């Protein structure tokens, strides 16, 4: 679970950064 959790956090962060400017 730790492995998946870590991967999810990194993916979420990257996705958010890409979506933040695009959505704005």
Biopython code that builds the backbone (N, CA, C, O; Angstrom):
import numpy as np
from Bio.PDB.StructureBuilder import StructureBuilder

atoms = [
    (1, "UNK", "N", (0.852, -1.196, 0.000)),
    (1, "UNK", "CA", (0.000, 0.000, 0.000)),
    (1, "UNK", "C", (0.897, 1.259, 0.000)),
    (1, "UNK", "O", (0.566, 2.268, -0.622)),
    (2, "UNK", "N", (1.981, 1.177, 0.677)),
    (2, "UNK", "CA", (2.869, 2.356, 0.744)),
    (2, "UNK", "C", (3.360, 2.700, -0.671)),
    (2, "UNK", "O", (3.441, 3.868, -1.051)),
    (3, "UNK", "N", (3.676, 1.673, -1.417)),
    (3, "UNK", "CA", (4.191, 1.914, -2.781)),
    (3, "UNK", "C", (3.134, 2.620, -3.649)),
    (3, "UNK", "O", (3.414, 3.592, -4.350)),
    (4, "UNK", "N", (1.941, 2.097, -3.568)),
    (4, "UNK", "CA", (0.844, 2.689, -4.356)),
    (4, "UNK", "C", (0.553, 4.110, -3.861)),
    (4, "UNK", "O", (0.307, 5.021, -4.652)),
    (5, "UNK", "N", (0.585, 4.272, -2.567)),
    (5, "UNK", "CA", (0.281, 5.595, -1.976)),
    (5, "UNK", "C", (1.314, 6.618, -2.461)),
    (5, "UNK", "O", (0.963, 7.736, -2.841)),
    (6, "UNK", "N", (2.550, 6.233, -2.443)),
    (6, "UNK", "CA", (3.610, 7.158, -2.866)),
    (6, "UNK", "C", (3.419, 7.521, -4.336)),
    (6, "UNK", "O", (3.521, 8.686, -4.721)),
    (7, "UNK", "N", (3.145, 6.526, -5.131)),
    (7, "UNK", "CA", (2.952, 6.758, -6.570)),
    (7, "UNK", "C", (1.751, 7.682, -6.802)),
    (7, "UNK", "O", (1.785, 8.585, -7.638)),
    (8, "UNK", "N", (0.717, 7.429, -6.053)),
    (8, "UNK", "CA", (-0.504, 8.241, -6.203)),
    (8, "UNK", "C", (-0.225, 9.701, -5.853)),
    (8, "UNK", "O", (-0.690, 10.611, -6.539)),
    (9, "UNK", "N", (0.517, 9.911, -4.810)),
    (9, "UNK", "CA", (0.826, 11.291, -4.368)),
    (9, "UNK", "C", (1.608, 12.021, -5.459)),
    (9, "UNK", "O", (1.317, 13.176, -5.770)),
    (10, "UNK", "N", (2.573, 11.361, -6.022)),
    (10, "UNK", "CA", (3.402, 12.003, -7.072)),
    (10, "UNK", "C", (2.536, 12.285, -8.300)),
    (10, "UNK", "O", (2.617, 13.361, -8.893)),
    (11, "UNK", "N", (1.719, 11.321, -8.670)),
    (11, "UNK", "CA", (0.846, 11.500, -9.841)),
    (11, "UNK", "C", (-0.145, 12.646, -9.606)),
    (11, "UNK", "O", (-0.367, 13.491, -10.473)),
    (12, "UNK", "N", (-0.721, 12.645, -8.422)),
    (12, "UNK", "CA", (-1.709, 13.692, -8.077)),
    (12, "UNK", "C", (-1.047, 15.070, -8.135)),
    (12, "UNK", "O", (-1.614, 16.023, -8.667)),
    (13, "UNK", "N", (0.134, 15.153, -7.591)),
    (13, "UNK", "CA", (0.844, 16.451, -7.555)),
    (13, "UNK", "C", (1.099, 16.929, -8.991)),
    (13, "UNK", "O", (0.849, 18.087, -9.326)),
    (14, "UNK", "N", (1.592, 16.033, -9.813)),
    (14, "UNK", "CA", (1.900, 16.408, -11.200)),
    (14, "UNK", "C", (0.608, 16.774, -11.942)),
    (14, "UNK", "O", (0.557, 17.753, -12.687)),
    (15, "UNK", "N", (-0.407, 15.979, -11.725)),
    (15, "UNK", "CA", (-1.689, 16.239, -12.400)),
    (15, "UNK", "C", (-2.250, 17.595, -11.981)),
    (15, "UNK", "O", (-2.750, 18.364, -12.802)),
    (16, "UNK", "N", (-2.156, 17.860, -10.706)),
    (16, "UNK", "CA", (-2.696, 19.126, -10.175)),
    (16, "UNK", "C", (-1.935, 20.310, -10.778)),
    (16, "UNK", "O", (-2.534, 21.312, -11.168)),
    (17, "UNK", "N", (-0.639, 20.182, -10.848)),
    (17, "UNK", "CA", (0.191, 21.289, -11.386)),
    (17, "UNK", "C", (-0.155, 21.526, -12.857)),
    (17, "UNK", "O", (-0.193, 22.666, -13.319)),
    (18, "UNK", "N", (-0.404, 20.452, -13.572)),
    (18, "UNK", "CA", (-0.716, 20.598, -15.013)),
    (18, "UNK", "C", (-2.136, 21.121, -15.206)),
    (18, "UNK", "O", (-2.422, 21.873, -16.138)),
    (19, "UNK", "N", (-3.019, 20.701, -14.295)),
    (19, "UNK", "CA", (-4.432, 21.128, -14.419)),
    (19, "UNK", "C", (-4.640, 22.542, -13.885)),
    (19, "UNK", "O", (-5.457, 23.304, -14.403)),
    (20, "UNK", "N", (-3.887, 22.876, -12.840)),
    (20, "UNK", "CA", (-4.038, 24.211, -12.209)),
    (20, "UNK", "C", (-3.943, 25.320, -13.268)),
    (20, "UNK", "O", (-4.879, 26.109, -13.397)),
    (21, "UNK", "N", (-2.870, 25.402, -14.009)),
    (21, "UNK", "CA", (-2.690, 26.463, -15.017)),
    (21, "UNK", "C", (-3.647, 26.281, -16.190)),
    (21, "UNK", "O", (-4.125, 27.257, -16.768)),
    (22, "UNK", "N", (-3.922, 25.032, -16.536)),
    (22, "UNK", "CA", (-4.816, 24.789, -17.684)),
    (22, "UNK", "C", (-6.249, 25.213, -17.334)),
    (22, "UNK", "O", (-6.961, 25.823, -18.132)),
    (23, "UNK", "N", (-6.628, 24.865, -16.122)),
    (23, "UNK", "CA", (-8.008, 25.202, -15.700)),
    (23, "UNK", "C", (-8.151, 26.711, -15.534)),
    (23, "UNK", "O", (-9.229, 27.270, -15.737)),
    (24, "UNK", "N", (-7.067, 27.352, -15.169)),
    (24, "UNK", "CA", (-7.113, 28.808, -14.922)),
    (24, "UNK", "C", (-7.143, 29.498, -16.275)),
    (24, "UNK", "O", (-7.183, 30.727, -16.340)),
]
sb = StructureBuilder()
sb.init_structure("model")
sb.init_model(0)
sb.init_chain("A")
sb.init_seg("    ")
for serial, (resi, resn, name, xyz) in enumerate(atoms, 1):
    if name == "N":
        sb.init_residue(resn, " ", resi, " ")
    sb.init_atom(name, np.array(xyz, "f"), 0.0, 1.0, " ", f" {name:<3s}", serial, name[0])
structure = sb.get_structure()
